[in-house]
Amino acid sequence: MNLLKQTTGQLALHHPLATQTLKQMNIDYLNNPHQKLEEAFTSTEDDMIRMSQQLIQNQCYASEQDDSNLKEYSTSQLIDYILWRYHQWHRAQLNALVELLDDTPSQHDDQQRLQSEIRAFIHAQTLDLEQHMQKEEAILFPMMQQNSAIPKPGPIQVMMREHEIHQSQFPIIDQFICRLNQTPHQALINRILVHQLNKFKVDLSIHIHIENNILFPRFG
């Protein structure tokens, strides 16, 4: 479907990181969710083309990947894939969630409390996940790419324990999703939050699976 023919609400709900792109173009998708993008756009044609390209790029970036042949990748290829598909993507996902929460304050007390709880959770997740990914990027992955001997117990076991901690947070995300679905106020923003939170959980789960079951076993 032509992106320009979609409504701003559809784009915000279904296209990864579209909320950030629409914000950059000063398009109010929350108050005018039924307006088509081509009608909402007031900038130059070149800007419209750039925005469409950005939306398409994000859609490709976040689309479901065929991970069935990852076992055939070399270690360097697999690490490069993880860095591109998951490390960079998680950073973008979490940043988009924070911006979305900051840009959509609610007038309802129950929604304010819920958004405040989600914001605090995302902030903690961002710090924990960033520290985890930086340890992989700075220590573990270079050792693997150089085929260096990795001590046991060592960094792999540390990373796997941290994976367990991250997975233990999934029920909290599920609880947020349940509460968002039950809150009648600001239906569109809640649907966007549900979509983005669930996407983050699914992507992180796959990320952990690839490292635990494909990458790490190569090193004993």
C-alpha positions in Angstrom: 0.0 0.0 0.0 1.2 3.5 -0.9 2.5 5.1 2.4 1.1 8.5 1.3 -2.4 7.0 1.1 -2.3 5.6 4.6 -3.7 7.7 7.5 -1.3 9.1 10.1 -2.9 6.9 12.7 -2.2 3.8 10.7 1.4 4.8 10.1 2.0 5.5 13.8 0.4 2.2 14.8 1.9 -0.2 12.3 5.2 1.3 11.1 8.2 1.0 13.4 9.5 4.3 14.6 6.9 6.2 12.6 6.0 8.2 15.6 9.4 9.8 15.6 9.4 10.5 11.8 5.9 12.0 12.0 7.0 14.2 14.9 10.0 15.4 12.9 7.6 16.5 10.2 5.3 18.2 12.7 2.4 15.9 11.8 -0.1 15.5 14.6 -1.1 11.9 14.3 -2.8 11.8 17.7 -5.3 14.5 17.1 -5.8 13.8 13.4 -5.4 10.0 13.1 -7.8 9.7 10.2 -6.0 12.2 8.0 -4.1 10.7 5.1 -0.3 11.4 5.1 -0.4 13.2 1.8 -3.0 15.6 3.2 -1.1 16.1 6.4 2.2 16.8 4.8 3.0 20.5 4.4 6.7 20.5 3.6 8.5 20.2 0.3 8.2 17.3 -2.1 11.8 16.4 -1.4 11.0 16.2 2.3 8.0 14.0 1.6 10.3 11.6 -0.4 12.8 11.5 2.4 10.2 10.8 5.0 8.7 8.0 2.8 12.2 6.5 2.4 12.7 6.7 6.1 9.5 4.9 6.9 10.2 2.2 4.3 13.8 1.7 5.7 12.5 1.4 9.3 9.8 -1.1 8.1 12.5 -3.3 6.4 14.8 -2.9 9.4 12.2 -4.1 11.8 10.4 -6.7 9.7 10.5 -10.4 10.6 13.8 -11.9 9.5 14.5 -15.3 8.2 16.8 -16.6 10.9 16.7 -20.2 9.7 20.2 -20.2 8.2 22.0 -18.3 10.9 23.9 -21.5 11.9 25.6 -21.4 8.5 27.0 -17.9 9.2 30.6 -17.5 10.2 31.1 -16.2 13.7 32.0 -12.7 12.3 29.0 -12.7 10.1 26.7 -13.8 12.9 28.1 -11.1 15.3 27.7 -8.4 12.6 24.1 -9.5 12.1 23.4 -9.4 15.9 24.9 -5.9 16.1 22.8 -4.6 13.2 19.6 -6.4 13.7 19.3 -6.3 17.5 21.8 -4.0 19.2 21.2 -1.0 17.0 17.5 -1.8 16.8 16.9 -2.2 20.6 18.5 1.2 21.1 16.2 2.8 18.5 13.1 1.0 20.0 13.7 2.1 23.5 14.5 5.7 22.4 11.2 5.8 20.4 9.3 4.5 23.4 10.7 7.2 25.7 10.0 10.0 23.2 6.4 8.7 22.7 5.8 8.7 26.5 7.4 12.2 26.9 5.4 13.7 24.0 1.9 12.4 25.0 1.1 13.5 28.6 -2.4 12.4 29.7 -5.0 14.5 31.5 -6.3 11.4 33.3 -4.8 10.3 36.6 -4.9 6.6 35.9 -3.2 7.0 32.5 -0.6 9.4 34.0 0.3 6.8 36.6 0.5 4.0 34.1 2.7 6.1 31.7 4.9 7.1 34.6 5.4 3.4 35.5 6.2 2.5 31.9 8.6 5.4 31.6 10.5 4.3 34.7 10.6 0.7 33.5 11.9 1.7 30.0 14.5 3.9 31.6 15.8 1.0 33.7 15.7 -1.4 30.7 17.6 1.1 28.7 20.4 1.4 31.3 20.6 -2.4 31.9 20.4 -3.4 28.3 22.9 -0.7 27.2 25.5 -1.9 29.8 24.9 -5.5 28.7 25.4 -4.8 25.0 28.4 -2.6 25.6 30.1 -5.5 27.5 29.4 -7.8 24.5 30.6 -5.2 22.0 33.8 -4.2 23.9 34.8 -7.6 25.4 33.1 -10.8 24.3 32.4 -10.2 20.6 36.0 -9.1 19.8 37.3 -12.2 21.6 35.0 -14.4 19.5 35.9 -12.6 16.2 39.6 -13.2 17.0 38.8 -16.8 17.9 40.5 -16.2 21.3 40.2 -18.7 24.1 37.3 -17.7 26.4 37.8 -18.6 30.1 35.2 -20.7 31.9 33.4 -19.6 33.9 33.8 -16.3 32.2 32.0 -13.6 30.0 29.7 -16.1 28.3 28.3 -17.3 31.6 27.9 -13.7 32.8 26.0 -12.7 29.6 23.7 -15.7 29.9 22.9 -14.8 33.5 22.1 -11.3 32.4 19.9 -12.8 29.7 17.9 -14.6 32.3 17.4 -11.3 34.2 16.2 -9.6 31.0 13.7 -12.5 30.4 12.5 -12.2 33.9 11.2 -8.7 33.0 8.9 -10.0 30.3 5.9 -10.6 32.6 6.1 -6.9 33.6 5.8 -5.9 29.9 2.8 -8.3 29.7 1.2 -6.6 32.7 1.7 -3.1 31.1 0.1 -4.4 27.9 -2.9 -5.8 29.8 -3.4 -2.5 31.7 -3.0 -0.4 28.5 -5.7 -2.5 26.9 -8.0 -2.0 29.8 -7.6 1.8 30.0 -10.3 3.6 28.0 -8.5 6.9 27.7 -6.3 7.9 24.7 -7.1 4.7 22.8 -4.6 5.4 19.9 -1.6 6.1 22.1 -2.3 3.0 24.1 -2.5 0.9 21.0 0.8 2.3 19.8 2.4 1.6 23.2 1.0 -2.0 23.2 2.4 -2.6 19.7 5.9 -1.1 20.5 6.2 -2.8 23.9 5.2 -6.2 22.5 7.6 -5.8 19.5 10.4 -5.0 21.9 9.7 -8.1 24.0 9.5 -10.4 20.9 12.7 -8.9 19.4 14.7 -9.2 22.6 13.5 -12.8 23.1 14.7 -13.7 19.6 18.0 -11.8 20.2 18.6 -13.8 23.4 17.8 -17.1 21.6 20.3 -16.4 18.9 23.1 -15.7 21.3 22.3 -18.4 23.8 21.6 -21.2 21.3 23.6 -20.4 18.1 26.5 -18.0 19.0 27.6 -19.0 22.5 27.7 -22.8 21.9 30.4 -22.3 19.3 32.7 -21.6 22.2 32.0 -24.6 24.4 
